[in-house]
Amino acid sequence: MIAPYLKPDTRLALLQLATTLIPFIAVMGLMLVALDHGYWAGMLLFPIGGVLLVRLFMFQHDCGHGSFFSRRWANDAVGLLLGVLTLTPYTAWRASHAVHHAHTGNLDRRGVGDVTTLTIAEYRALPRWRRLQYRLYRHPAVLFGLGPVWLFLISNRIPTGNPRRRWRDWLSVLGTNAALAAMLVTLIVTLGPIAVLCGWLPVTLLAATIGVWLFYIQHQFEDTYWESRPQWDFQTAALAGASFYDLPRVLHWMTGNIGFHHIHHLSSRIPNYRLRACHEANPAFQQAPRLTFWASLKCARLALWDTERRKLVPFG
């Protein structure tokens, strides 16, 4: 069913990259120059920049799965470049994201590359201060307000693990930090700190917030899938534990078709530009949990996995 959609198309990949990266650079340049000259109307461009940055992150995401281009070196080269723009160390992120794909929906393998989720029994077993900590973590203001700031501006800047064993991850983080610092210093020297602070930072935070929301809603919905081993099953986790985020076509374009997340988890080697065709050609994939944009907003209050009812439920 998925075999016809696995082969990357270099022409389509380059077309996507050109029609997103070039407009992004143009929009950012116009906005920063306008702000440098005191034209605050330039801020009207920041939502466009944010959306284009989200789309660039999705291309980096495909590169990390080796699906954007047919050649690994091309995926890695573009992924490393985009990682500086998206504030995401490419190699380190690729490793943790691979763990997420291998174990999504597995109650025994939580904690790497996912949104921390406790069962009701685990929550009740916590001391009061740990319950409060978890409640704060799962509050929408923290998840989608402070969370993107912490993840992209702070957490992604700090290498973790043993530097001898995980030297590639350390090199990825430190190398991205150095390239990012060079880019920001150049912009500040050229345009001044005010233009960068009022232009680059809002674009980055908007893109980060959208990205965190998309990652959340892809698995955090009421009838998602969680199971313990040995009952846990990879294909069931993909088709029942990853959502089909049924967005308007323009929003699918903005988000690199990541709304077809059930198919992406079934096979991460399908490029983003083939996900829709794969979904529409196979009726079985159309039975996946479907979320509209407005229905998805209600999922922000979900917080605990009810192992008896097999549902994600709010604290109440």
N, C-alpha and C positions, 0 to 999 in steps of 0.2 A: 504493500500500500504506500509506503513512504519512499521506496527505492527510486522512483522517477524524479524525485525532488531533491535528492542528496547532492547532486553535482553543482559546485559553484560556477558562476558565470562571471568571468573577469570583466567583460564589457558592462554588465549590469552593475557590478560592484563599483567600477570606476565612475559610471554615470551617477550612481547614488552619492558617491563621495564628492564628486565635482559640484553637483547641484545642491549640496548641503554645506560643504566646507567653504566654498567660495562666497556664497551669500552670508555665511556666518562671519567670515573675516571682514566683508564689506560692511555689514551691519555694525559690528563692533568698532570698526575704524571710524565710521560716520558718527556713531554715538560718542566715542571718546574724544574725537576732535571737536564735536559740537560742545561738549561739556568743558573742554579745555578753553574754548572761546566764550564761555559764559552763556551758551544757548541751551537752557535747561529743557527746551522742547526735545532735545536729543534723547531724553529719558523715555520718550514714547517708543523708542526702538527696543527697549530692554526686554519686553515680552517675546519679541521675535527672536532676539538673540538667545533667550532662555530655551525656547522651543527647539531651535536649531541645535543647541548644545545637547539637549536630550537625544535628538536623533543621531548626533555624532557618537554619543555614548553607546547607542544601540549598535552602531557599526563596530565600535571597539569590542563590544560584547560578542558579536559574531566572530571577530578576529580571535578572541580568546578561545572560542570553540573550534577554530580552524575551519570555519564555514564561509567566511566572507569572500576570500580568494581561494584558488585551487592550490597555490603554493604556500607552504608554511612560512617561508621567509617574508613573503608579502604580507601575510596576516600579522606577523610579529612586528614588522617595520611600521605598518599603519597603526597597529594597536599601541605601540610605544609612543608614537607621535600624538595620537588622540588622547592617550592617558595624561599627558601634560595639560591639555585643554580641559579635560574632565576632572582633573585633580585625583585621578585614580591610578596608583602604581600597577601597571599592566600585568607584570609577571606574578606579583604577589596576589592580586585580585583573581587572576586566572586560576591559581591553585585553590584558593578558598571557595571559589564559585564551582569548581569541579566537585568538591566535597558536597556542596549543596545539591548538585544534580544527582550525585550518586546515592544520596540518602534522604531526599525530600520525603516527608510524610512518615519517616521512621522514628518512632518514639524513643528508640534506644540510641539514636545517632543524631540528637539535636545539638545545636550550639555553634556550628560552624557555617557561616554564610547565610544564616536565616534570621527571622524575627523570633526572639526568645518567646516560647509559648509553654505554659505549664498546664498540667491537668488539674482538675478540681481537687483531687486528693493531694497532689503535691503542694498546691497553694494552701490548703487547710493545714498541712503539716508544718508550714513555715512559722517561725516566731513572728510576733506582731510587727516588729520593725522591718522584717523582710517582706511581709505582705504589703506594707506601705510602700516599700521600695519598688516592688513589682507593679503596684497600682499606679505609681507615678510613671514608671517606664512605659506602661501600656496606655497612658492617657494621650489622646490625640494631640494635645498641645506639645507634649514632649516628643512623641513619635514623629510628628510632621512639622514641628516647629524647631525645637532644640536638636532633634535627631539628625536632620541633614547637616546642620552646622557642625555638630560633633563628628559625624562620620566623614564628611568630605574635607573639612578644614583642619581637623585635629587628628582623628583616628588614622586616617590614611597617610598622615605625615610621620607616624611612629612605627618603626619596624618592630616585629615581635618574634618570639621564639629564639632558639639557640643560633647565634650568628654563624657558627661553624657548620651546623646541619642545614640551616635555611639561608645560606649565603646569597642564593639567587633572589629570595624575597627581600633580604636586606638591601641588596644592590638595586633592586627595582624601586623600593621606597626612597632610598637616598638619591638615586639617580633622577627620579621624578621630582623630588624636592629641589635638587640643584637646577634642573631645567626650568621648573616653575619659578624659582627665585630669580633666575636670569631673565625670564620673560617679564616678570613684574618690575624688576629694577629698570629694565629697558623702557617699559611703558611709563614708569614714574619719572625717570630722567627726561623722557621725551615730552610727556604731556602733563606731568605734575601729579601729586598724590590725590588731589580732589577728584579729578576726572576718573582716575582708576578706582578710587573708593566708591564713587557714586555710579560708575558705569559697570566696571568688571564685576564687582562684588554682588550687586543685585542680580545680574544675569546668572552668575554661578549659583547663588542661593535658590533662585527660582528653579533652575534646572535640577538642583539637588533635591528640592522638595518634591518635584514631579517624579523624579526617579525613585525616591523612597516610597512614595504613594504607589507607584506601579509595582514595585517589588513586594509591597505589603499585600496589595489586593490580589496578586497572582496566586496566593496560597491562603490568605486569611479571610475566608468566607464561611458562612454557617455550615454548609454541607461538604466541607473539604474532607480530606482523607488523612487520618493518622492511624498507625497500627504498630504493634510491637512485633519483634521477630519471634517465631519464624513465620507468622502470618503475613508480615509485610511483603508487598509485591511491587516491583518496580513499575510495571506497565499500569497497574491499577493506580499507583501513586501519581503517575503522569496524567492519566485520563480523568481521574476523579479528584485528585488533590491539587491540580493546577487548573486555573479558570480559563474559560473562553470569555475574554473581556470584549463584549460586543459593542464596539465603539463606532461612531460615524466614520466614514472612510477617511475624512481629512485628519481625524485624530489617530487613526491607524497609521497614516503616513507620518505624522509628527512623531509617533512613538516607535517607528521602525517595525510595525506589525507584531510587537511583543505581546499584544492582546491575544494572539493565537498561542497562548502559553502552554496549553495542554499538548499541542503538537511539538512545540519546542522542547518540552521535557521528555516526550516520547523519543525524540531524536534531535539532539542539539546540533547535529551536523547539517540540518536543513537551513539554508541561508534565509535571512529575514524576507528577501524578495521572492521566496517560493512558498512561504507559510500559508498565505491565503489560498493559493491554488490547491495546495495539498488538503486544506480544510474543506474547500468547496467540492472537491472531487470524491471525497470519501464520506458517505452518510454516517458511518460509525463515529467519526470524529465530531460530528455535529451534535452528538448526544452528550457531550461533555458539559459540566456545570457552566451555565451561561449567566453572565452578569452584565447588565446595562450600566451606564454611567450613574444614573440616578439611584438605582438599586444598590450600587456598590458603596455609596456614601454611608449607608446604614451599617456597613461592616466595620466602620472605624471604632464602634463601641465594643466589638467582640474581644475577648481577652483570655478565656480558659477553654480547654478541651474537656468536654463531658464524655468520659469513656463509656458510660452506660447508654446515653442517648446518641452517641456518636455524632455530636455536633459541637461547633465552636460557639460558645455562649458568652454573654456579658457578665460582669461581676454580679449584677442583681439576680 
